């Protein structure tokens, strides 16, 4: 192929690299992958001969072209371009990751595993590549021992890596090897990370695991030890307060949250937890909860979560709907794009006004905001417009797959629909039986 390209050039037939790449893709489509690869090898350097592009610049061009062909599902063409880019810059973690994404989405498990083995050889300090390799071995192949060995090798290459330690802990805990998980966390807590023993995340994960195993006393002890080292970790404070509430130590939890707010006044989660504790059945102090949330807005005036929490306090706990609506109106002036606030404002409107409010929400909130979309799906559900509701639930879940409320409401919708259908069938069959 190299001779052919050279001969064509000598006889005055000129084709630029883009034209050759199109020919390579055509060969792949026709079932000639070796010819496709040969064309790319022979023509990929066209356009670079008379310029001063570095290897990194050339690799960027090839990677960009590889992404283009990957989107067109021309896997062989894209893979060959990535190979050239990786040969030019084998220490580029981003390139290896892009190539791995191609193999994960369109290649085989074997191709991905081989690529990741090469990747960690060239980039042993790239934690993310080790983690991808371990996850693929565990999740896709079901090889727990293989994943364990990869993580052990990764830790040898990256001693003191928090991400790799926690990945190993997740592997052991999700395969119910709790003793191994606890041992890994104990070892990590006594390992020095940047001059401190463990990290706040390691201490937090340790307490969470023990809470899951119902060892609340030990978990509480660990949070106190961790906070002595990391007093600014709001998550550790939250877990300590939750553990105390779980053990019915309400005064201790109140004191914990009070101390936590002095250490982490910018944490919205701590302010919300403190307000909820005051308005809970144990204290039943809604006025104090309101004061906490108003004080919280001094530190985070643009937080939709704080506005939403106070509106719900007024509407649900105190039962003062006019005040809740007024709060939401003020909140939407401060946070006009917040889908959370728009969704709540739709819910608090009288039923005849909800449709108009939902139109305003779609206009002013961020496009395809999952909270607004999910609320509109719920409105369709309440009107028994089943197909419309299902379409909007699906749209909400696609807009943000991590937005759990959309999935939860969608599941509730489908469950309710299935139950109604089943009960209807039972009634029909019962009538048929009597006839």
Wavefront OBJ file of the C-alpha trace (Angstrom):
o trace
v 0.000 0.000 0.000
v 2.874 2.368 0.787
v 4.356 1.654 -2.679
v 0.953 2.190 -4.276
v 0.480 5.558 -2.607
v 4.006 6.619 -3.618
v 3.483 5.474 -7.221
v 0.212 7.353 -7.507
v 1.877 10.488 -6.173
v 4.734 10.175 -8.716
v 2.237 9.867 -11.560
v 0.441 13.027 -10.558
v -2.570 11.457 -8.853
v -2.972 13.383 -5.608
v -5.373 12.580 -2.782
v -5.324 14.255 0.606
v -5.488 12.373 3.882
v -9.235 12.888 4.279
v -9.889 11.211 0.934
v -7.662 8.282 1.865
v -9.411 7.917 5.208
v -12.739 7.736 3.398
v -11.280 4.972 1.245
v -10.095 3.175 4.377
v -13.598 3.349 5.850
v -15.036 2.012 2.582
v -12.642 -0.972 2.716
v -13.747 -1.676 6.297
v -17.391 -1.544 5.241
v -16.692 -3.948 2.342
v -15.065 -6.441 4.710
v -11.340 -5.802 4.129
v -10.006 -4.663 7.544
v -6.335 -5.362 6.700
v -6.556 -3.111 3.642
v -8.224 -0.440 5.783
v -5.365 -0.551 8.287
v -2.737 -0.530 5.527
v -4.253 2.581 3.928
v -4.172 4.425 7.253
v -0.559 3.371 7.920
v 0.535 4.521 4.470
v -1.289 7.852 4.408
v -1.656 9.045 7.989
v 1.461 11.282 7.820
v 0.225 13.160 4.763
v 0.079 16.871 5.402
v 2.686 16.758 8.161
v 5.871 16.468 6.029
v 6.529 20.146 5.439
v 5.313 21.411 8.795
v 6.763 21.537 12.292
v 4.024 19.671 14.148
v 5.245 17.814 17.209
v 4.361 14.202 17.930
v 1.732 15.449 20.390
v 0.118 17.644 17.723
v 0.008 14.780 15.244
v -1.432 12.468 17.896
v -4.152 15.020 18.638
v -5.118 15.137 14.949
v -5.265 11.337 14.695
v -7.249 11.048 17.922
v -9.738 13.633 16.700
v -10.156 11.715 13.433
v -10.524 8.461 15.401
v -13.363 9.965 17.445
v -15.109 11.013 14.229
v -14.972 7.494 12.783
v -15.937 5.933 16.113
v -19.165 7.945 16.040
v -19.772 6.510 12.566
v -19.183 2.990 13.968
v -16.115 2.502 11.767
v -14.314 0.609 14.523
v -11.346 -0.700 12.516
v -10.610 2.753 11.092
v -10.874 4.422 14.480
v -8.758 1.734 16.148
v -5.977 2.109 13.544
v -5.901 5.880 14.053
v -5.744 5.458 17.831
v -2.844 3.020 17.371
v -0.887 5.656 15.451
v -1.635 8.275 18.089
v -0.572 5.942 20.909
v 2.668 5.053 19.118
v 3.426 8.779 18.851
v 2.586 9.570 22.506
v 2.475 6.325 24.526
v 2.524 8.181 27.868
v -0.750 10.023 27.209
v -3.315 8.817 29.736
v -6.142 10.656 27.955
v -5.391 8.866 24.682
v -5.392 5.458 26.350
v -8.671 6.281 28.009
v -10.259 7.369 24.704
v -9.041 4.167 23.042
v -10.435 2.155 25.972
v -13.802 3.882 25.592
v -13.875 2.779 21.941
v -13.161 -0.847 22.857
v -15.660 -0.828 25.719
v -18.449 0.548 23.558
v -17.778 -1.171 20.239
v -15.017 -3.741 20.708
v -14.791 -7.074 22.471
v -13.918 -7.815 26.090
v -10.669 -9.432 24.939
v -9.655 -6.368 22.898
v -10.379 -4.080 25.839
v -8.424 -6.253 28.272
v -5.401 -6.359 25.942
v -5.502 -2.586 25.469
v -5.707 -1.900 29.202
v -2.762 -4.212 29.892
v -0.666 -2.137 27.509
v -2.059 1.098 28.956
v -0.956 0.428 32.529
v 2.497 -0.602 31.316
v 3.013 2.784 29.670
v 1.126 4.796 32.338
v 1.592 2.939 35.644
v 0.702 6.053 37.661
v -2.598 6.582 35.850
v -4.972 5.378 38.576
v -8.051 5.666 36.368
v -6.690 3.123 33.875
v -6.091 0.584 36.644
v -9.593 1.193 37.965
v -11.161 0.721 34.525
v -9.232 -2.532 34.085
v -10.339 -3.854 37.493
v -13.962 -2.844 36.928
v -14.112 -4.532 33.522
v -12.586 -7.702 34.955
v -15.083 -7.733 37.843
v -18.319 -6.458 36.304
v -18.100 -7.691 32.711
v -16.195 -10.937 33.233
v -17.303 -11.756 36.781
v -13.678 -12.494 37.691
v -13.405 -11.212 41.280
v -9.984 -12.743 41.883
v -8.680 -11.240 38.636
v -9.951 -7.807 39.642
v -8.362 -8.242 43.059
v -4.978 -9.026 41.484
v -5.214 -5.972 39.216
v -5.902 -3.719 42.210
v -3.011 -5.250 44.151
v -0.680 -4.553 41.232
v -2.147 -1.059 40.921
v -1.431 -0.329 44.581
v 2.162 -1.496 44.185
v 2.539 0.972 41.312
v 0.704 3.709 43.247
v 1.379 3.238 46.961
v -0.821 5.457 49.058
v -3.527 5.863 46.386
v -6.868 6.623 48.023
v -8.869 5.761 44.877
v -7.310 2.320 44.517
v -7.740 1.489 48.209
v -11.411 2.445 48.113
v -11.951 0.513 44.885
v -10.529 -2.579 46.595
v -12.798 -1.986 49.596
v -15.835 -1.681 47.306
v -14.911 -4.929 45.570
v -14.628 -6.804 48.874
v -17.747 -5.321 50.482
v -19.983 -5.867 47.432
v -18.845 -9.483 47.246
v -19.640 -9.780 50.995
v -16.001 -10.206 51.998
v -16.492 -7.826 54.908
v -13.526 -8.989 56.957
v -11.174 -8.259 54.054
v -12.845 -4.878 53.502
v -12.452 -3.901 57.164
v -8.825 -5.022 57.130
v -8.093 -2.914 54.043
v -9.683 0.145 55.648
v -7.860 -0.403 58.924
v -4.562 -0.598 57.053
v -5.442 2.535 55.062
v -6.259 4.472 58.247
v -2.765 3.786 59.550
v -1.096 4.688 56.222
v 0.317 8.179 55.823
v -1.298 10.312 53.111
v 0.329 13.741 52.739
v 1.508 13.731 56.348
v -1.801 12.580 57.863
v -3.012 9.144 58.846
v -5.489 8.030 56.226
v -7.760 10.530 54.482
v -11.126 11.948 55.516
v -12.773 9.828 52.835
v -11.153 6.647 54.132
v -12.314 7.399 57.684
v -15.792 8.185 56.368
v -15.996 4.956 54.328
v -14.823 3.011 57.383
v -17.680 4.368 59.481
v -20.211 3.780 56.689
v -19.164 0.135 56.313
v -19.461 -0.486 60.047
v -22.879 1.159 60.090
v -23.991 -1.154 57.281
v -22.776 -4.080 59.384
v -24.798 -2.690 62.348
v -21.670 -2.086 64.452
v -22.835 1.385 65.474
v -20.647 1.836 68.551
v -17.414 1.155 66.661
v -18.586 3.335 63.788
v -19.252 6.220 66.189
v -15.826 5.775 67.766
v -14.227 5.946 64.319
v -16.037 9.148 63.368
v -14.812 10.828 66.541
v -11.251 9.679 65.879
v -11.490 10.814 62.271
v -12.830 14.251 63.221
v -9.884 14.758 65.563
v -7.703 14.552 62.420
v -10.115 16.107 59.882
v -12.308 18.638 61.731
v -13.363 20.278 58.420
v -14.858 17.106 56.947
v -18.590 17.823 56.832
v -19.364 14.237 55.785
v -17.768 12.840 58.932
v -19.825 15.263 61.031
v -22.981 14.197 59.208
v -22.302 10.511 59.753
v -21.592 11.069 63.446
v -24.897 12.917 63.876
v -26.781 10.217 61.960
v -25.237 7.494 64.122
v -26.247 9.354 67.284
v -29.813 9.775 66.011
v -29.894 6.081 65.111
v -28.918 5.311 68.730
v -31.576 7.781 70.006
v -28.895 10.151 71.347
v -30.778 13.225 70.150
v -29.120 15.794 72.422
v -25.703 14.487 71.416
v -26.684 14.742 67.736
v -27.849 18.330 68.270
v -24.518 19.192 69.880
v -22.610 17.426 67.099
v -24.405 19.432 64.417
v -23.907 22.668 66.338
v -20.150 22.044 66.530
v -20.077 20.932 62.892
v -21.666 24.194 61.719
v -18.938 26.178 63.452
v -16.302 24.108 61.652
v -18.071 23.913 58.257
v -20.475 26.872 57.970
v -20.569 26.558 54.177
v -22.020 23.030 54.202
v -25.647 23.136 53.070
v -26.092 19.482 54.062
v -25.222 20.235 57.708
v -27.685 23.131 57.919
v -30.469 21.002 56.435
v -29.726 18.133 58.830
v -29.750 20.487 61.821
v -33.111 21.967 60.759
v -34.648 18.537 60.203
v -33.519 17.383 63.624
v -35.209 20.377 65.282
v -38.462 19.823 63.371
v -38.440 16.058 63.981
v -40.959 14.364 66.242
v -38.434 14.227 69.084
v -37.971 18.024 69.426
v -40.896 19.361 67.343
v -39.371 22.856 67.240
v -40.400 24.206 63.846
v -39.612 27.798 64.831
v -36.045 26.825 65.656
v -35.757 24.876 62.394
v -36.939 27.957 60.485
v -34.339 30.125 62.257
v -31.570 27.646 61.362
v -32.494 27.713 57.675
v -32.712 31.514 57.613
v -29.266 31.710 59.205
v -27.943 29.184 56.685
v -28.902 31.484 53.819
v -26.503 34.097 55.186
v -23.669 31.716 54.253
v -25.276 30.306 51.063
v -27.848 32.830 49.782
v -28.033 31.269 46.314
v -28.557 27.672 47.439
v -31.766 26.194 45.931
v -31.583 23.365 48.476
v -31.924 25.734 51.457
v -34.837 27.623 49.895
v -36.539 24.345 49.015
v -36.065 22.952 52.518
v -37.618 26.013 54.136
v -40.547 26.012 51.699
v -41.211 22.357 52.499
v -40.920 23.082 56.219
v -43.620 25.736 55.900
v -45.861 23.660 53.618
v -45.543 20.145 55.049
v -44.595 20.533 58.694
v -46.227 23.830 59.649
v -48.979 23.676 57.008
v -48.638 27.309 55.969
v -49.068 27.143 52.171
v -49.209 30.932 51.516
v -45.871 31.443 53.269
v -44.373 28.505 51.346
v -45.503 29.994 48.020
v -44.080 33.387 48.973
v -40.760 31.771 49.868
v -40.645 29.957 46.537
v -41.351 33.195 44.666
v -38.403 34.841 46.458
v -36.298 31.741 45.848
v -36.949 31.827 42.105
v -35.772 35.433 42.019
v -32.471 34.327 43.592
v -32.201 31.053 41.611
v -34.276 31.519 38.416
v -32.844 28.417 36.682
v -33.361 25.940 39.519
v -35.446 22.978 38.385
v -35.912 21.869 42.012
v -37.623 25.131 42.920
v -39.760 25.252 39.792
v -40.915 21.666 40.364
v -41.887 22.440 43.956
v -43.693 25.606 42.909
v -45.779 23.532 40.439
v -46.688 21.122 43.236
v -47.764 23.875 45.638
v -50.069 25.544 43.121
v -53.805 24.761 43.203
v -54.623 22.043 40.680
v -56.168 24.379 38.030
v -53.023 26.560 37.972
v -50.452 23.745 37.744
v -50.477 23.502 33.950
v -49.709 27.199 33.529
v -46.965 26.968 36.147
v -45.409 23.994 34.375
v -45.265 26.022 31.129
v -43.399 28.784 33.015
v -41.041 26.176 34.461
v -40.197 24.791 31.027
v -39.483 28.321 29.773
v -37.270 29.482 32.636
v -35.540 26.403 34.077
v -32.532 24.822 32.420
v -33.421 22.881 29.292
v -34.545 19.298 30.035
v -34.135 19.792 33.773
v -34.977 16.363 35.260
v -36.860 17.748 38.285
v -39.239 19.795 36.126
v -39.640 16.996 33.579
v -40.412 14.475 36.314
v -42.988 16.794 37.888
v -44.751 17.224 34.528
v -44.812 13.428 34.166
v -46.484 13.243 37.574
v -49.100 15.766 36.417
v -49.897 13.600 33.391
v -50.107 10.590 35.702
v -52.609 12.386 37.955
v -54.725 13.051 34.859
v -54.555 9.331 33.872
v -52.712 10.208 30.642
v -50.610 7.081 30.815
v -48.578 7.239 27.603
v -47.782 10.932 28.089
v -46.668 10.266 31.664
v -44.439 7.365 30.592
v -42.829 9.475 27.842
v -42.014 12.279 30.270
v -40.686 9.895 32.947
v -38.391 8.377 30.336
v -37.312 11.845 29.247
v -36.487 12.808 32.844
v -34.411 9.663 33.383
v -32.483 10.244 30.147
v -31.842 13.906 30.962
v -29.913 12.902 34.079
v -29.512 9.151 34.746
v -28.192 9.961 38.242
v -31.372 11.793 39.276
v -32.890 9.095 41.473
v -36.267 10.782 41.964
v -37.110 10.308 38.286
v -36.405 6.578 38.460
v -38.288 6.220 41.761
v -41.422 8.005 40.506
v -41.275 6.106 37.213
v -41.080 2.800 39.105
v -44.001 3.838 41.321
v -46.005 4.811 38.237
v -45.388 1.484 36.480
v -46.045 -0.502 39.664
v -49.330 1.300 40.264
v -50.344 0.810 36.639
v -49.522 -2.901 36.778
v -51.489 -3.306 40.020
v -54.530 -1.542 38.534
v -54.345 -3.702 35.405
v -54.046 -6.878 37.479
v -56.994 -5.949 39.718
v -59.085 -5.139 36.647
v -58.307 -8.532 35.145
v -59.230 -10.247 38.417
v -62.591 -8.459 38.498
v -63.308 -9.434 34.884
v -62.371 -13.066 35.525
v -64.497 -13.078 38.677
v -67.499 -11.812 36.697
v -66.880 -14.414 33.988
v -66.755 -17.124 36.663
v -70.110 -16.061 38.110
v -71.662 -16.049 34.632
l 1 2 3 4 5 6 7 8 9 10 11 12 13 14 15 16 17 18 19 20 21 22 23 24 25 26 27 28 29 30 31 32 33 34 35 36 37 38 39 40 41 42 43 44 45 46 47 48 49 50 51 52 53 54 55 56 57 58 59 60 61 62 63 64 65 66 67 68 69 70 71 72 73 74 75 76 77 78 79 80 81 82 83 84 85 86 87 88 89 90 91 92 93 94 95 96 97 98 99 100 101 102 103 104 105 106 107 108 109 110 111 112 113 114 115 116 117 118 119 120 121 122 123 124 125 126 127 128 129 130 131 132 133 134 135 136 137 138 139 140 141 142 143 144 145 146 147 148 149 150 151 152 153 154 155 156 157 158 159 160 161 162 163 164 165 166 167 168 169 170 171 172 173 174 175 176 177 178 179 180 181 182 183 184 185 186 187 188 189 190 191 192 193 194 195 196 197 198 199 200 201 202 203 204 205 206 207 208 209 210 211 212 213 214 215 216 217 218 219 220 221 222 223 224 225 226 227 228 229 230 231 232 233 234 235 236 237 238 239 240 241 242 243 244 245 246 247 248 249 250 251 252 253 254 255 256 257 258 259 260 261 262 263 264 265 266 267 268 269 270 271 272 273 274 275 276 277 278 279 280 281 282 283 284 285 286 287 288 289 290 291 292 293 294 295 296 297 298 299 300 301 302 303 304 305 306 307 308 309 310 311 312 313 314 315 316 317 318 319 320 321 322 323 324 325 326 327 328 329 330 331 332 333 334 335 336 337 338 339 340 341 342 343 344 345 346 347 348 349 350 351 352 353 354 355 356 357 358 359 360 361 362 363 364 365 366 367 368 369 370 371 372 373 374 375 376 377 378 379 380 381 382 383 384 385 386 387 388 389 390 391 392 393 394 395 396 397 398 399 400 401 402 403 404 405 406 407 408 409 410 411 412 413 414 415 416 417 418 419 420 421 422 423 424 425 426 427 428 429 430 431 432 433 434 435
